[in-house]
Amino acid sequence: MEYPGELSAVMYVAERPSVVFVEGRGSWLVAEDGRRFLDFVQGWAVNSLGHAPPAVADAVAAQARTLISSSPAYFNRPMVTLANRLAALSGMERAYFAVSGAEANEGAIKLARKWGSLHRGGAWRIVTAANGFHGRTLACMSASDKPGWGALFEPKVTGFAKVPLNDIGAMAAALTEDVAAVMLEPVQGEAGVLPADLDYLRALRALTRERGVLLILDEVQTGIGRTGTLFACQQAGITPDILTLGKGLGGGVPLAALLATAAVSCFEPGDQGGTFSGNPLTCAAGLAVLEAVTAPGFLAQVCERGAYLAERLRALSVRHGLGEVRGSGLLLALGIPAGDAAAIAARAFAAGLLLNAPRPHTLRFMPALNVGRDEIDTMVERLDGALHHKTPATARG
Ligand SMILES: *Cc1c(COP(=O)(O)O)cnc(C)c1O
């Protein structure tokens, strides 16, 4: 398989519409042919502040003129400041910076295995959740439970047991002597926005403490305000031993982080590293994002906009006989009982609206965290049209 025309030089790894985007501003993306799209995908929950936010653009431009890379062999100012900032905000004490969520999770798996070898009699297995998603390196694919991945790229990395989410009994039974850690998402994003119950997360924290097993929370998608609190685990009032971040952290700039308590941070020189780890350009973007997201009133507004979007989606669901609205903050999903979510997303695209269908029965909404109520209204209008099977009236914004 390949893409048509000049697009064929891009390796075929995903189905993509033959539209080339050239510009983005806030909640809007502009294609080369002039069409404007209202974006409720936002780089896959990446653009926390929307497209080309001045705060991030200015920080990156200023840093680019100052210092782009000093190599991972030396400290640089944005790296040190961001590590301290994340530590203060998360309750974790150490930060390792990476470029992608998968890389941060790969680091978390390595750290847990090293910790198990030093502090838990060589325990190395990791228990993850059914339907979980942790990224696309070999180990992260093995840790994930995505349909279709079972037989891909064999042999898998071994040692990942999967248990159903929200079943503390199954988890307790899975925590054998050779288990070093539990790793899961507070809200399973790629699975279709399936939240772990807050009571389950609290029970899991108590259970892992009692058994002497690490708790790794993958907040690559849920972190940085996406669910209405800076980190989703704060809603359960728990702190993990290892916390991974990605997506929204850089506001569109590739930046991820592996955070851990001091007690767990047992890497020695040579165990972990990467050419772009702690890169000043990307860390400067992360600092700009954190400043915006932690500004007074910002997260309250995420909750308010999330509640408004959920309310509008529930009304739409009633009108069209659709399923439940799930999720929190601005990570929401709408159930599509007929299982034609991909076709609806394709019609929405034709009508100038970018939406994601992570599963046949689910539409996912992950707008910019500063999305306007008027933009939510426009999104609902266009989705309403797509649900009516209407031909798009206009694709202009
Ligand atoms: C997207 C995602 C990842 C992978 O992040 P990449 O940057 O694509 O490697 C890992 N975990 C979760 C929960 C994610 O949503």
The ligand as an ORCA input file, in Angstrom:
! r2SCAN-3c Opt
* xyz 0 1
  C      -0.139      8.191     23.081
  C       0.118      7.341     24.261
  C       1.352      6.695     24.437
  C       2.442      6.723     23.399
  O       2.949      8.001     23.212
  P       3.833      8.283     21.888
  O       4.284      9.704     22.068
  O       2.929      8.088     20.720
  O       4.947      7.325     21.888
  C       1.546      5.986     25.604
  N       0.589      5.897     26.529
  C      -0.604      6.504     26.396
  C      -1.606      6.389     27.495
  C      -0.883      7.233     25.257
  O      -2.078      7.807     25.094
*
